Amino acid sequence: MYSPKDRKTLLIETCLTHGLTAYYCSSSKGIWIPAKEYKAWQKTQRQQTLDPDCLPSQIDVAFVQPLFDAKAALCPEDGSYLSRAKVGYKPAFYVERCPCCDGIWLDHGEWNILEKLGFHTAIYQLFSPEWQTKVRKKELADQERQATVDKLGPELAQLVFDLADKLGQNPNGDFGVAYLMRRFEQTRGETRRDRVF
């Protein structure tokens, strides 16, 4: 079998972890895990359901996105293009899978991150629409939170976040939100009038 990212390099059989045979690319340092091997190994592991809400915004690992990560990859077993699933975005990385044979391709360093997160035993779940939708929502929420910090400064932004949490937990929190909106509109209206006069 040849490497999905470097079609001139033969893959070398290796043991990725106890009981899991994989194939290593000496050129890109990526790993190919045949579906048959992964599914057999997976049955020996504790089953889990992945929760994107538990995914930290920033993954605390020394990881540099590989040069080969953005390159299109072909399945070494059947030649199909591999599909990609986004796992995290700080640092951004993707795992790849063959839609025909279910084999998995991991670029250099990605298995270590998956293992650290506890996702290595449930890689197929990363490709589900539910996971990808939740990851996108989390990414947008984190970007919105960062934009709030950038605009208001960390101290005021933290007050806003804390108040939002408290209002969200209160059954009458919507009254508090309505009050703040009225107060904000009133203050903004007065500022506009002052500018006119």
N, C-alpha and C positions, 0 to 999 in steps of 0.2 A: 504494500500500500504506500502511496505517496502522500506527502503532507498536503492538507487542504490549502495552506497559504503559500507553499513553495513546491510547485509540482515537480521539481527536479530532485527533491530530497526524499529518500525512503524513510518511512517511519520505523522506529526501533522499539521492539517489545520491552515493556518495563512493568514494574509493580508500583502503582500509584499510591496505594495504601494497602494494608493487610487484606488480602483476598480480592483485590480489584486490579485486574490486568488492564493496562492501557498502552498506548503507542506514542513514543516521544519523537518530536521533530528537532534534530540537532541544529537546524538553521534558524527557526523562529523560536525555539524552546517551548512551543505549544504542546498540548497533549490531546490525543484522540482517544475517546472512550467508546468502544463499540456498545451498542444498545444491549446486546445479549449479556455482556460482561457487567454492565452497570446495573441492569435489572436484577441479575442474580445476586450481586453484592448488596443491592438495595434491600432485598428481602431479609438479609441478615442484620440490618440496622433498625434502630428504633424508628417507627413511623411517626412523621410529624406533618403538620399543616403550617405552611409559611404565612406569616402575617406582615405585610408591608408596613403596618403602623409601628412595628418593632424595629424597622430599619432605621439606623441613625442617619441624620442628614449628611454627616461626614464620617466616612469609615476610617478609623484610626489604624491604618496600616501603611507601611512603606510600599507604595505601588506607583509605578510610572506606566502610563498607558503605552502598550507595546506598539512599535512601528507598524506591525502587521495587523493591528486591530481593525483598522478601517478598510482593509483589503477584502474584497469578495472572496469567499472560500467555497471550494467544491468538496463534496463528500468523497473521502478516499475509498469508500466501498461501492458506491453506485453512481458517482459523478454529479449528483444533484447539487444545486446551490443551497448553502446552509442558511437557515433563517436565524435572526438575532433576537435576543431578549435582553432588555436593559435591566441590570441588577441594581446599580446605584449610580449616583451622578457626582459624588465628591469622594473619591475620584470616579469619573464616569467609566463604566466598563460594561461589556456585553458578553453573554455566553451564546454559543451558536449550536444549532442542532439540525440534523438532516430531517426534513419533513417526510422522507420516504422510509428510511431505516431506523430513525430515532437515535443515531449515534450522536455523541456530544463532542464539540471542539472547545477547548479552553486555551486562551492565549497565556503566555508566560505570566505566572503569578496569580492567575485568577482562581485556581483550585485552593490556594492558601487563603484567599479572602473568603471564598465560599465556606471553607472549613471553619474559619474564625467566626463567621456569622452563624454557623450551624445549618447552612443551606445546602451543603454538599450532598446530603442524603435525599434531597427532594428537588433536584435541578429541574425536572420536567414542569414542576408547578410554576417556575419563573416564566414559562411560555404561555401560561393561561391568560385569557383576556382580563379576568378579574385581577390578577396580579399586576399586569401592565397598566390597567386603569388606575389602580390604587397608587402605583408608583408615580404616575403622571400627576395625580391629585396631590400627593405628598410633595412632589417637587414644586408644583405651583404654589402650594401653601407656604413652603419654606422660602420661596422667592418673594412672596408677598410680605412675609414676616421680616425678611432682610430689608426690603424696600421701606418698610415702616421704620425700622431702626435707622436707616440711612437718612430719612426725611426728618424724623423727630429727635434723633439722638437716642443712645441706649437707655438712659434713665427714664425719659418720658415714654418711650416705646414700651419699656417693661411695665410701667403703670397701666398703659393701655391694654397690654396682654393680660395682666392680672385682673383688671376690671372686666374685660371680656369674659374671662373664665368664671368670675363670680356671678356676672349677669347670666351667663349660660346655665349655671347651676341653680339659679333662683327661678321659681315658677312664674314670678312676675318680672323677670328680667327685661322683657320687651318694653315695659313702662320706662325703665331706666334708659334703654336705647333711644326710645322716642323723646325722652326729656333731653338727652344729649344732642340729638339731631335738631330739636327746636331751638335749643340754646345756641348751637353752632350757627344755624340759619339766622337767628336774631342778631347775633354778634357780627356775622358777615354782612347783614343788611345795614347795620349801623355804621360799619366801616365804609361801605359803599356811599352812604349818604354823606358821611364826613368828607369823603373825597370830592363829592359834587359841590359841597358848600365850601 
